[in-house]
């Protein structure tokens, strides 16, 4: 089933590269399947096209952490805090702040 979902999301993104929801789904699916580099690339593209897609920051940072890129994860979390603060999304901001606070100093 996961492969079908992955292929469907890839098809949706290929049909509309600016579909933030589909690109977010693709990034999540890739990351959840252990394809972290590909997932990170999709998160990066998503946020380049739609920097206000608040939900992506937490999961993008998590994928970067799993790849061992703590400094990039920190930068993503900090940007996510800015975006969620501006949008008034206190729940997402709280999750991102918690992840940021757990990073090694």
C-alpha positions in Angstrom: 0.0 0.0 0.0 2.8 2.4 0.9 4.3 2.1 -2.6 0.9 2.9 -4.2 0.5 6.0 -1.9 4.1 7.1 -2.7 3.5 6.7 -6.5 0.1 8.6 -6.2 1.8 11.5 -4.3 4.6 11.6 -6.9 2.1 11.8 -9.7 0.1 14.5 -7.9 3.3 16.6 -7.5 4.3 16.0 -11.1 0.9 17.3 -12.3 1.0 20.4 -10.0 4.4 21.2 -8.7 2.9 24.0 -6.5 0.5 21.7 -4.7 1.8 22.2 -1.2 -0.4 19.6 0.3 0.7 16.9 -2.1 4.4 17.9 -1.8 4.1 17.8 2.0 2.5 14.4 1.8 5.3 13.2 -0.5 8.0 14.5 1.8 6.3 12.8 4.8 5.9 9.5 3.0 9.5 9.5 1.9 10.8 10.3 5.4 8.5 7.8 7.0 9.8 5.1 4.6 13.3 5.9 5.6 14.2 7.8 2.4 15.4 10.7 4.4 17.5 12.5 1.9 14.6 12.4 -0.6 12.2 13.6 2.0 14.5 16.4 3.0 14.7 17.5 -0.6 10.9 17.6 -0.9 10.6 19.5 2.4 13.1 22.0 1.1 11.3 22.4 -2.2 8.0 22.8 -0.4 9.3 25.6 1.8 11.0 27.3 -1.0 7.7 27.5 -2.8 5.4 28.0 0.2 7.4 29.2 3.3 4.1 29.6 5.3 3.4 25.8 5.2 3.8 25.7 9.0 3.4 21.9 9.4 6.4 21.2 7.4 9.0 22.8 9.7 8.7 20.3 12.5 8.9 17.3 10.3 11.6 18.8 8.1 13.7 19.4 11.2 13.1 15.9 12.5 14.3 14.4 9.2 17.4 16.6 9.3 18.1 15.4 12.8 17.8 11.8 11.8 20.4 12.5 9.1 22.7 14.0 11.8 22.4 17.6 10.5 21.7 19.2 13.8 22.7 22.7 12.7 20.4 22.7 9.7 17.6 21.3 11.9 18.2 24.2 14.3 17.9 26.7 11.4 14.7 25.0 10.2 13.2 25.0 13.6 14.1 28.7 14.2 12.5 29.7 10.8 9.4 27.6 11.7 9.0 29.4 15.0 9.1 32.7 13.1 6.5 31.5 10.6 4.2 30.0 13.2 4.4 33.1 15.4 3.5 35.3 12.5 0.6 33.0 11.6 -0.6 32.7 15.2 -0.3 28.9 15.1 0.6 28.4 18.7 0.2 24.6 18.7 2.8 24.1 15.8 5.0 26.8 17.4 5.0 24.9 20.7 5.9 21.6 19.0 8.8 23.2 17.1 10.0 25.0 20.2 10.1 21.7 22.1 12.1 20.1 19.3 14.5 23.0 19.2 15.0 22.8 23.0 15.9 19.1 22.8 18.8 19.8 20.3 22.3 19.5 21.8 24.0 22.8 22.5 
